[in-house]
Amino acid sequence: MLPKAEETAMKKSLLTINELKEYLNFSRGTIYNLINTGQLKAINVRAGRKLLKRFRPEDVELYLQQSGLQEPVREITDDNTED
């Protein structure tokens, strides 16, 4: 198990679905299709009874490179609400 400080730092570096939607300008359905087809790797994070999807920035970058898409110009902000 990770020390609390490392666990908190790791969670902050993960993107939520809402952040990814805004960053890529994709719909929630498109993101889930990418996950289900194996094109985009997601991490399951437990929050109480919920199991939430989170995304590592390096996995998003890998998806962009493999898909031939250019990186979006939108910045990721902390203003988004949690899923």
Secondary structure as UniProt FT lines:
FT   HELIX           4..13
FT   HELIX           17..24
FT   HELIX           28..36
FT   TURN            37..38
FT   STRAND          43..47
FT   TURN            48..49
FT   STRAND          50..55
FT   HELIX           57..67
FT   TURN            78..79
//
